[in-house]
Amino acid sequence: MVEEKVDTVIMEVSSQSLKLDRVYGCDFDIGVFTNLSEDHISPKEHVDMEDYFISKTKLFDMCKFGFINTDDLHGCKLKRLNKCEIKTYGIDNGADLLAKDITITNSYADFRVKLRSKK
């Protein structure tokens, strides 16, 4: 990538890589939090949900801007940490970007985006 002079990368950063500092020193412009689920709880990954959550929070120490899903309870908790500039998204809970009038079929998903007005 250096030889090809790549200056922009979109990548998934696993909680395991954050926990083990595999992306230490990387600067991220944007971080996105979708959700946490128990599928990563094991002796080889995260001992419990708190360890999983703490690992994910490291991303928001390394980025300038974050998007957080407020429909996930951990997202609501992460939003309060305010490590970087945060915008929120969701369907059910108050957020900066809300998906409304959702239609899902076998071939597409369609929805309107409602932006929270600035106060």
C-alpha positions in Angstrom: 0.0 0.0 0.0 2.9 2.4 0.7 4.5 1.6 -2.6 1.2 2.2 -4.4 0.8 5.5 -2.5 -2.5 4.5 -1.0 -3.8 7.3 1.3 -7.3 6.1 2.1 -8.4 2.7 3.5 -11.8 1.4 4.7 -11.3 -1.5 7.1 -13.1 -3.5 9.7 -11.2 -3.3 13.0 -12.0 -6.2 15.2 -12.3 -5.9 19.0 -9.6 -8.5 19.2 -7.2 -6.3 17.2 -8.1 -3.3 19.4 -7.6 -5.4 22.6 -4.2 -6.6 21.5 -3.1 -3.2 20.2 -2.7 -4.5 16.6 -3.8 -1.1 15.2 -1.9 0.9 17.8 -0.5 4.0 16.1 -3.2 4.1 13.4 -5.1 7.3 13.0 -8.7 6.8 12.0 -10.8 9.6 10.6 -14.1 7.8 11.3 -15.1 5.0 13.6 -18.4 3.2 13.5 -20.1 1.3 16.3 -22.8 -1.1 15.2 -23.5 -3.4 18.2 -22.1 -5.9 20.7 -23.3 -9.4 21.0 -22.2 -12.4 23.0 -20.7 -14.2 20.0 -17.2 -12.9 20.9 -17.3 -14.1 24.5 -14.9 -17.0 24.9 -11.5 -17.7 26.6 -9.7 -16.9 23.3 -11.4 -13.5 22.7 -13.2 -11.7 25.5 -13.8 -13.1 29.0 -17.0 -11.1 29.4 -19.1 -8.3 27.8 -17.3 -5.6 29.8 -13.9 -6.7 28.3 -15.5 -6.7 24.9 -16.9 -3.2 25.4 -13.7 -1.8 26.8 -11.8 -3.2 23.7 -14.3 -1.5 21.3 -14.0 1.9 23.1 -10.3 2.0 22.1 -11.4 2.8 18.5 -13.0 6.0 19.6 -9.8 7.0 21.3 -8.1 6.7 17.9 -10.6 8.4 15.6 -11.6 12.0 15.0 -15.3 11.3 14.4 -17.6 8.5 15.5 -21.0 7.2 14.4 -22.7 5.2 17.1 -25.9 3.0 16.9 -28.1 4.2 19.8 -30.4 1.2 19.4 -27.7 -0.9 21.1 -27.5 -0.4 24.9 -23.7 -0.4 24.7 -23.9 2.3 22.0 -25.8 4.5 24.4 -23.1 3.9 27.0 -20.3 4.6 24.5 -22.0 7.8 23.4 -21.6 9.2 26.9 -17.8 8.7 26.9 -17.4 11.4 24.2 -13.8 10.5 23.3 -14.2 12.1 19.8 -16.9 14.0 18.0 -19.9 11.8 18.0 -23.0 11.5 15.8 -25.7 8.9 16.4 -27.9 6.7 14.2 -30.7 4.3 14.9 -34.3 3.3 14.3 -36.0 3.2 17.7 -34.1 5.6 20.0 -33.4 9.3 19.7 -30.5 9.8 17.3 -29.0 12.4 15.0 -29.9 10.2 12.0 -33.1 8.1 12.1 -34.3 5.5 9.6 -38.1 5.8 9.2 -40.7 4.3 6.9 -38.6 1.1 6.5 -39.5 -1.4 3.8 -37.6 -4.6 3.5 -38.1 -7.1 0.7 -36.1 -10.0 -0.7 -34.2 -7.7 -3.1 -33.9 -4.4 -1.3 -34.3 -2.3 1.8 -35.8 1.2 1.5 -36.2 3.9 4.2 -36.3 7.6 4.7 -33.6 9.3 6.8 -34.8 11.8 9.3 -32.1 14.3 10.6 -32.4 15.7 14.1 -32.8 19.4 13.9 -30.2 21.6 15.6 -31.4 23.4 18.6 
